[in-house]
Amino acid sequence: MSLRPPNLFAVQTHVETGEQVLDQEILAEQASALGRAGAGVEKALKALRECEAEDEARPALVDAAAEKVYGFLIQRELCGLRDRRDVIRTYGIPGEVLARLGASSGGS
C-alpha cells in the first residue's frame, strides 16, 4: 500500500492508477470507521461512569461498554494497531469492562 504526498508536492504529470485511488478510499473509510468506533466507546464509557455502582442498570451498561470496546479493539487490529495498552489508558477503560472482555490492563 502506498501513500500519496500532499498535492503541494505532487508532480503535475503524475497520474494515479485506479488501484491507488481505491487504496486511498479504503484508508479513508478505515479511519472514519475507527473514529466512529472510538466515539461509541466514549459514549458508552461516559454512560457507565455516570451510573452509580449499586444501580440495577449498571450490568447492562457494562455489557454495552464491553461490546463497544471490543468492536473498537477489533477495528484497530484490522488497521494494524495491535497494542491495547494505549487504548485502555487513553479511554480509562474500567477493570469491570476489561474483565468482561477477558483482558487485563497490562496485556497487549
C-alpha positions as CSV (number, residue, x, y, z in Angstrom):
1,M,0.0,0.0,0.0
2,S,1.3,3.4,-0.9
3,L,0.5,6.9,0.4
4,R,0.4,9.9,-1.9
5,P,2.2,13.1,-1.0
6,P,0.2,16.3,-0.4
7,N,-0.9,18.0,-3.6
8,L,1.6,20.7,-2.9
9,F,4.4,18.2,-3.5
10,A,2.8,16.2,-6.2
11,V,4.4,16.1,-9.6
12,Q,1.9,17.7,-12.1
13,T,2.4,14.9,-14.7
14,H,1.6,12.2,-12.1
15,V,-1.5,10.1,-13.0
16,E,-3.0,7.9,-10.3
17,T,-4.0,4.4,-11.1
18,G,-7.3,3.0,-10.2
19,E,-5.6,0.9,-7.5
20,Q,-4.1,3.9,-5.9
21,V,-7.4,5.7,-5.8
22,L,-9.0,2.6,-4.3
23,D,-6.3,2.3,-1.7
24,Q,-6.9,5.9,-0.7
25,E,-10.6,5.3,-0.4
26,I,-10.1,2.3,1.7
27,L,-7.7,4.1,4.1
28,A,-10.2,7.0,4.4
29,E,-13.0,4.6,5.3
30,Q,-10.9,2.7,7.8
31,A,-10.0,6.0,9.5
32,S,-13.6,7.1,9.5
33,A,-14.8,3.7,10.9
34,L,-12.2,3.8,13.6
35,G,-13.3,7.3,14.6
36,R,-16.9,6.3,14.8
37,A,-16.0,3.2,16.9
38,G,-13.9,5.5,19.2
39,A,-16.9,7.8,19.6
40,G,-19.1,4.9,20.5
41,V,-16.6,3.8,23.2
42,E,-16.5,7.3,24.7
43,K,-20.3,7.5,24.8
44,A,-20.7,4.0,26.4
45,L,-18.0,4.7,29.0
46,K,-19.5,8.1,29.8
47,A,-22.9,6.4,30.5
48,L,-21.1,3.8,32.6
49,R,-19.2,6.5,34.7
50,E,-22.5,8.4,35.3
51,C,-24.2,5.3,36.7
52,E,-24.0,4.5,40.4
53,A,-22.3,1.2,41.4
54,E,-25.5,-0.1,43.0
55,D,-27.8,0.9,40.2
56,E,-29.6,-2.1,38.7
57,A,-28.9,-0.7,35.2
58,R,-25.2,-1.0,35.7
59,P,-24.7,-4.6,34.4
60,A,-26.4,-3.7,31.1
61,L,-24.1,-0.6,30.8
62,V,-21.0,-2.7,31.5
63,D,-22.1,-5.1,28.8
64,A,-22.8,-2.2,26.3
65,A,-19.4,-0.7,27.1
66,A,-17.6,-4.0,26.7
67,E,-19.3,-4.5,23.3
68,K,-18.2,-1.1,22.1
69,V,-14.7,-1.5,23.4
70,Y,-14.4,-5.0,21.8
71,G,-15.6,-3.6,18.4
72,F,-13.1,-0.7,18.7
73,L,-10.2,-3.0,19.5
74,I,-11.1,-5.3,16.6
75,Q,-11.3,-2.3,14.3
76,R,-7.9,-1.1,15.5
77,E,-6.4,-4.6,14.8
78,L,-7.8,-4.5,11.3
79,C,-5.9,-1.2,10.8
80,G,-2.7,-2.9,12.1
81,L,-2.8,-1.3,15.6
82,R,-2.4,-4.2,18.0
83,D,-1.2,-2.7,21.2
84,R,-4.2,-2.3,23.5
85,R,-2.4,-0.6,26.4
86,D,-2.7,2.9,24.9
87,V,-6.4,2.4,24.3
88,I,-7.0,1.2,27.9
89,R,-5.1,4.1,29.3
90,T,-6.4,6.8,27.0
91,Y,-10.1,5.9,27.4
92,G,-9.7,4.9,31.0
93,I,-11.5,1.6,30.5
94,P,-12.5,0.3,33.9
95,G,-11.5,-3.1,35.1
96,E,-15.1,-4.4,35.1
97,V,-15.3,-3.8,31.4
98,L,-11.9,-5.4,30.7
99,A,-12.9,-8.4,32.8
100,R,-16.0,-8.8,30.6
101,L,-13.7,-8.9,27.6
102,G,-11.3,-11.3,29.3
103,A,-8.5,-8.8,29.0
104,S,-6.2,-7.2,31.5
105,S,-4.9,-3.7,31.7
106,G,-1.3,-4.8,31.4
107,G,-1.6,-7.0,28.3
108,S,-1.4,-6.1,24.6
